[in-house]
Amino acid sequence: MKSTKIMLAVIATILITWCVMGSIGWMLSSNASYRECMTHGGTLMLMIVFGWIPAAIVGADLNIKLRGY
């Protein structure tokens, strides 16, 4: 059960990070839609390079917190 909680938290963090990066791109663009910003190559490249960092931090913290279970 511990691994399932960590996996769900990591997946949720990755999705939230992706939405935040897409939202930033959408707010900074002048004529692109939100959907275009979410699937743009730059957003996807940022997710590959930086998107895993918040998820790794959340997963490690949750692993330490749930160590006794």
C-alpha positions as CSV (number, residue, x, y, z in Angstrom):
1,M,0.0,0.0,0.0
2,K,2.9,2.3,0.7
3,S,4.3,2.0,-2.8
4,T,0.8,2.7,-4.3
5,K,0.5,5.9,-2.3
6,I,4.0,7.0,-3.4
7,M,3.3,6.1,-7.1
8,L,0.0,8.1,-7.0
9,A,1.6,11.1,-5.4
10,V,4.5,11.1,-8.0
11,I,2.0,10.8,-10.9
12,A,-0.1,13.6,-9.5
13,T,2.9,15.8,-9.1
14,I,4.1,15.1,-12.7
15,L,0.6,16.0,-14.0
16,I,0.4,19.2,-11.9
17,T,3.9,20.2,-13.0
18,W,2.9,19.7,-16.6
19,C,-0.3,21.8,-16.2
20,V,1.7,24.6,-14.5
21,M,4.3,24.7,-17.3
22,G,1.6,24.7,-19.9
23,S,-0.3,27.5,-18.1
24,I,2.9,29.6,-17.9
25,G,3.4,29.1,-21.6
26,W,-0.2,29.9,-22.3
27,M,-0.1,33.1,-20.3
28,L,3.1,34.3,-21.9
29,S,1.9,33.6,-25.5
30,S,-0.1,36.0,-27.5
31,N,-2.2,33.8,-29.7
32,A,-1.7,30.2,-28.7
33,S,-4.5,28.1,-27.1
34,Y,-3.9,26.2,-23.9
35,R,-4.0,22.9,-25.7
36,E,-1.3,24.0,-28.1
37,C,0.9,25.1,-25.2
38,M,0.4,21.8,-23.4
39,T,1.5,19.8,-26.4
40,H,4.2,22.1,-27.7
41,G,7.6,20.6,-28.1
42,G,9.2,23.2,-25.8
43,T,6.8,22.3,-23.0
44,L,7.4,18.6,-23.5
45,M,11.2,19.1,-23.5
46,L,11.0,21.1,-20.3
47,M,9.0,18.2,-18.8
48,I,11.7,15.7,-19.8
49,V,14.5,17.9,-18.4
50,F,12.9,19.5,-15.3
51,G,9.5,17.9,-14.8
52,W,10.8,14.9,-12.9
53,I,12.5,16.9,-10.2
54,P,9.4,18.0,-8.2
55,A,8.0,14.4,-8.5
56,A,11.3,12.9,-7.2
57,I,11.3,15.3,-4.2
58,V,7.7,14.5,-3.4
59,G,8.3,10.7,-3.7
60,A,11.4,10.8,-1.5
61,D,9.7,12.9,1.2
62,L,6.6,10.6,1.2
63,N,8.9,7.6,1.4
64,I,10.6,9.0,4.5
65,K,7.2,9.9,6.0
66,L,5.7,6.4,5.4
67,R,8.9,4.5,6.5
68,G,7.2,3.1,9.6
69,Y,4.4,1.5,7.6
